[in-house]
Amino acid sequence: MLEYDNSAFYYFALSITSFYLVPSWYGIFKQIYTSTIGTDPSALGVEARTTVEKKKAENLRNASRGLKGLNDGKFISSLVITSLLSLVWVWMLYKVMEEGEIHSFDPFTILGIDSGADVKAIKKAYRSKSLQYHPDKNPGDKLAETMFMNVAKAYEALTDPTAKENYRLYGNPDGKQSMEVSIGLPTFLLDERNKFLILLIYLTLMVGVVPYWVWKYYSHSSKLGENNIMYDTYSWFYHALSKDITVRHIPEVLSGAAEFRKSNKVADGEMPQLTKILTKCKSSMMKPSFSHPTLLKGNLLLHAHLLGMTDQLNASQIASLKLMLKDSSNLLEAMIGICKNQGYLSAVKACIEFSQMLTQGCWTKASPFMQLPHFTDEFIKEKLSDMDLRTYLALNDAEKPMPDGLTDAQKKDVLAACSIMPQVKMETKIFVDDDEDDAVYEEDLITIQVTLTRKDKAKSVYAPNFPFPKKEGWWIIMGKKEEGRIIGVDIVKSSLQTVEHRIKMQAPNRAGTYDFDILLKSNAYVGFDMEDKVSVTVLDNSALPEYKIHPDDAELDDEPTLFEEIMQANVEQDSDSDDDDSDDDDSDDEDDGPAIRELTPAELKKEA
């Protein structure tokens, strides 16, 4: 009979809890290290390539450092649970070391005597243990019944010569065992006195704890849609976005995301400070379409970032702003997806352009050259008014104009920033898959291939004003600008030097020449957008060359299909079965009597 084995349970429990304790303690110590020493900025994806980027990297290190990381509720609960489980783990390890191997039979331990005890001590211990675990004194107690049998077995192993020899040779008084199997569960489960406690624990877990956590997980996940964006946010975006929306409207729309409603709640006494910020930002803001205080606060925080006025914010407001900037990429992509589905081409462009400005910390009136370090408005107006940023980047380093008075370190910053910023060329090609010629006919499935060629591989975005690392990406938009029609909107985030992206569409159903616009827009840099026009000449289907069937294909048409072969086989099988039945009927007729035959002419004459 299988027995519950404490030692086996301890081994099993030690193994299972180790799978939790090892990574949990690793995470705890890592959090403690991060809170005391700080995280290496390179581990966060931030590269300190210029002096201004070094400040950003140091800010990220300082943000990860401090006791606030140790005051987090998740960290504290993890620490408490891990510590309690560690104490249980140590206790189980002690019990394993105390009780020895799994289900090892030790008669001295069972009887509670020393290994050198004499026969008198053995008999005394046997009588004592037998009385203690006798079934008559412990009715219905499975544990006592098991112990009573083990006591008898232990006494036999120490007194009977044969059993003693078997124990010495095989570790069991019954002799060599083929296999020993026990149940890795604690023996206290068999104790009659513990049944109500065990039942209570089981009901608490199955009726209380498990349903609670399932409900909590479901109630949280049911609020989230694609990319972990709340459904309330999608609903708000659908309500606030329109066909004619502009870049200056986007901050207010982004501020209304459900993810920010708690963090952007206006605190008591905060409105006067927000009013001061509004006074300074008012000329650069669109008139708010909504008067809710939470929307107004989020709108002001975003404008403070875009206008370089974050020094006007307190610590709580800066924390709220960082939360908005951290989630801005996902939320803006969601806004672009909604505008794409609605067919709002100008709104898609506005969202992408706002993403560029938000990343670089500049607003609509700022020159793209302000993305370079140490550049001023005066220098840009005086020296670079007739040049765009892409042309400036294409110049040799010695030919690049720079503000007067820059130190060597500052000049290195400018050149480093120029080397980081992308230099991209775009080429387009139109073709029909698996076609022998390049001609496009009515309702053909055509492919527009857009090839991006960089001077170097993509690097992490140079954005010293954006407090988080960001990966370079390019939005490819195909449509008709004059009609505001969208055919395709996709983002390419590959870091390869040459990237190909394909857009598929069905050719118009009428012959003629059609022009489409291809727009290439950066997700992070201002002034790098490109446009191209592609023309598609659609020919009438009557101009298609006559299709000639290859002789081999014609022969294949005459061959039966798999279905026809199966049906023919079934028909032949039925025919054979009918023939067999006919033969059987003929045989039966022969058995019944002589067969009927046609009379000969002589027999017919005789009959007449």
Secondary structure as GFF3:
##gff-version 3
##sequence-region A 1 608
A	DSSP	alpha_helix	6	36	.	.	.	ID=ss1
A	DSSP	three_ten_helix	41	44	.	.	.	ID=ss2
A	DSSP	alpha_helix	51	64	.	.	.	ID=ss3
A	DSSP	three_ten_helix	67	69	.	.	.	ID=ss4
A	DSSP	alpha_helix	73	99	.	.	.	ID=ss5
A	DSSP	alpha_helix	107	111	.	.	.	ID=ss6
A	DSSP	alpha_helix	119	132	.	.	.	ID=ss7
A	DSSP	alpha_helix	142	159	.	.	.	ID=ss8
A	DSSP	alpha_helix	161	170	.	.	.	ID=ss9
A	DSSP	three_ten_helix	187	190	.	.	.	ID=ss10
A	DSSP	three_ten_helix	192	194	.	.	.	ID=ss11
A	DSSP	alpha_helix	195	203	.	.	.	ID=ss12
A	DSSP	pi_helix	204	209	.	.	.	ID=ss13
A	DSSP	alpha_helix	210	221	.	.	.	ID=ss14
A	DSSP	three_ten_helix	226	228	.	.	.	ID=ss15
A	DSSP	alpha_helix	231	240	.	.	.	ID=ss16
A	DSSP	three_ten_helix	247	249	.	.	.	ID=ss17
A	DSSP	alpha_helix	250	255	.	.	.	ID=ss18
A	DSSP	three_ten_helix	258	260	.	.	.	ID=ss19
A	DSSP	alpha_helix	271	281	.	.	.	ID=ss20
A	DSSP	three_ten_helix	282	284	.	.	.	ID=ss21
A	DSSP	alpha_helix	293	306	.	.	.	ID=ss22
A	DSSP	three_ten_helix	310	312	.	.	.	ID=ss23
A	DSSP	alpha_helix	315	342	.	.	.	ID=ss24
A	DSSP	alpha_helix	345	360	.	.	.	ID=ss25
A	DSSP	three_ten_helix	368	371	.	.	.	ID=ss26
A	DSSP	alpha_helix	377	383	.	.	.	ID=ss27
A	DSSP	alpha_helix	389	394	.	.	.	ID=ss28
A	DSSP	three_ten_helix	397	399	.	.	.	ID=ss29
A	DSSP	alpha_helix	408	420	.	.	.	ID=ss30
A	DSSP	beta_strand	424	432	.	.	.	ID=ss31
A	DSSP	beta_strand	440	441	.	.	.	ID=ss32
A	DSSP	beta_strand	445	454	.	.	.	ID=ss33
A	DSSP	beta_strand	474	480	.	.	.	ID=ss34
A	DSSP	beta_strand	485	492	.	.	.	ID=ss35
A	DSSP	beta_strand	498	506	.	.	.	ID=ss36
A	DSSP	beta_strand	512	522	.	.	.	ID=ss37
A	DSSP	beta_strand	530	539	.	.	.	ID=ss38
A	DSSP	three_ten_helix	541	543	.	.	.	ID=ss39
A	DSSP	alpha_helix	551	558	.	.	.	ID=ss40
A	DSSP	alpha_helix	562	592	.	.	.	ID=ss41
A	DSSP	alpha_helix	601	607	.	.	.	ID=ss42
###
